[in-house]
Amino acid sequence: MQPRSRFFSMGSILRSHIGANPIYTTPETKVLLGRMETPKVIRKGRESLRLSQFITIEGPRGKLTLEMPDFVTVSTDANHAGLKYQVSVKDPQNKIQKSMWGTMRSHIHNHIIGVNEGHMAMLKFVGTGYRAQIEKTDTGTFVNVKVGASIKQGMDVPEGITVSLPVPTLLIVEGCDKQQVLLFAARLRDFHPPEPYKGKGIYVNDETIKLKNKKIK
């Protein structure tokens, strides 16, 4: 029996499944596209990206701006009255453009959610005496983290981020920018990541760990 041959089309357009999905907005959302006065060039591996345009998204909770490479296009049509947007790239077969296609679409979608509903991260403090405190300072707000250290630990809350403390062992971080929210949560977690023997530490969202058994000599 002869082996079956598989044929591959060389002319098909490679599509990013994420990038090709449409983005839907609300009537309260304002979207503005513009060109940067001074484009930026950044390195991505051996390639370089030229950031020459931006998209500004404004909603009930705030406003965010995202810089975009020159090969990305964000478009809408009159039939949807600015409530549906499509992200595309000039050359879907280009490896860099294809990878950035889905990335830019995800960022824009997250920004739309952020300015309308906001993003949130929850930090749970597990351990005897482990807790957080929110302090008002002359420059803003400070999160004091008590996780067994003999010195004062914590961080200033960056602009665009708000924090609340329903109970001393649960800190809620909120903001429009999903990346900023998760980055601030990760930095607070770094003061005491969950340890694998007693499970003490700072947990972010639904984070879990597998406990290890202590080695007895």
N, C-alpha and C positions, 0 to 999 in steps of 0.2 A: 504494500500500500504506500502510495506516495504521500509525503508529509503535506499538510495543508499550508498554503502560503497566506500570509497576512499582508494586506496592502494598506499603505498609509498615504493619505493625501498630503501633498506638500504645499498646497495653496490655501488651506483653510486658515481662518483667522483665529488666533489663540485668544480666548476671552478669560478675563478674571471673573469668577463666579460672584465674588463679593462686589467688585467694582462695577459690574454690569447691572446690579440691582438698583432700581430707582429709589430716590430719597423723598419722603413725603414730609411736608411742613404743615404748620397751622396758620390760620389767617393772622394770628398775632405775631408771627415770625417775619422779620425783615431780613432779606438777603441782599448784600451789596457786593459786586465784583469790581475789582479795580487793578490798575497796574502800579507796581512799586517804582518810586522815583529812582531809587538806587538798588538794582538787582543784587542778590547775593549768590555766591558760588560756594557750594559745599561738596566735600568728597564723600562718595559712597563706594567703598572698595576701591577698585581701579578707575571707576567712572566718576564724573563730576555732575552735579545737578545745579541748574541755574534757576534760582527762585526769583521770578520776575513779576508775579501777580499775587493777589490776596483775595480772600473772601471774608467778609464781615457778616456775622450772624447775630441778630439782636432779638431778644424775647422778653417776656415778663420778668425773668430773674437776672438779666444782665446782657452783656455784649461780649463776644469773643471774635478774634481775628486770627485767621490761619494763612500762613504764607504757602504758596503753591509753586511747583516747577512749571516752566513755560510750556511743557508738553501736555499739561492737564487742562481739560475744558469742562466747565460746569455750565449746563444749559437747561432751559425750560422752554415750554411752548405756551402759546396763547390759550389753548384749550384747557389748561390746568391753572391758569391765572396765578402762576408763581407758587403753587402748592405742591408741585412735583418737579424734582430736579434729576438730571442724569449726569453722571461723571464719565468722561471718556478720555482716552489718550491718543496721541497722534499715531503711534506705531505699537499696536497690541502685541506684535511678535518680538519686540525689543524686551530683553529680560528685565532691565531696570524699570522701564515704563510699565511693564505688566505688574511687577511687584508693588510699585508705587500707586498703581491704579486702585487696588483694593485698600491700600493704606490710607490714601487721601479720602476715599469714599467713607471709610470707617471713622476718620477724624471728623469729617463734616457731619456725619450722622450723629456722632457723640456730642458735637457742639450744639446741634439743634435740640437734642434731648436736654443738654445742660442748661441752655438759656430758657427752656420752657419748664422743665421739671427739676433740674439739678441732678447732681451725682452725689453719692454718699458712700462712706466707708465706716465700718464699725470696728473699734478696737476693744477687745476684751482682755482685762487684766486678771490673770490666774496666778494665785499664790498668796500666802499669808501676808497681809498688809499691803499687797500690791494694789495700787490705785492711781488715779490721775486727779489733778487739781487744775482749775482754770483761774489764772490770775490776771487782773487788769494792771497794765503798766503805763508809764508815760508815753510809750511808743506804740501801744496797741494791746495785744493779748498774748499771754504766755501760757503754754501747757506744761505744768510741772508733773514729771513722771516719777512715781515712787515705786521702785522695783528692787529694793534691797541694797542700794548703794548708799554709802555714807556721805556722799556729796549731792548737791542739788543738780538734778538732771531735767532736761526738757528743751523745748524749742519755742521760738516766737512763731505765732500764726501768720503765715504770709498773706498778702493782700489777695482778695478774691476767695478766701477760705474762711468758713465759720465753724466753730466747735461748740458742742454742748455736752452736758454730763448728766444724763437722767439719774444715774447712780454712780458712786465713786469708781466702780470697776468696769464701767462701759462708757467709752468716749465716742461720740459721733462726729465725724468730719464731713462737711458738706461744701459744695461749690459747683460752679458752672463747668469748669474745665476738669474733665475726668482724669487726665494725666496728672494735673496738679494735686487733685484729691488723693489719688493712689500714691503719688510720690511722697506727700507729706505723711500719709499713714505709714508708708514703708520706713521712713526716717525715724518716726517714733518707735516703730517695732524694733529697730536696730538697737535701742537701749537695752532690750532684753528679749531676743528671739526665743520662741518656745524651746525648752530643753527637753531631751528625749527620755530622761529618767524619772522625774517627778511631774513633768508636764507644766512646770511653771514658766511664765513668760507673757508676752503680749501677742495676742492672736488677732489677725485681720480678717474680717468678714467670716466666711465659713471654713477658715483654715483649721486643719486637724493634723496631728502627728501620731506616729506609732511609737508607743512607749517601749523602751528597752529594759531588759532585766539587768540588774547590777551584777557584775562578776564578783563572786565570793571566792577568795583564795583559801 
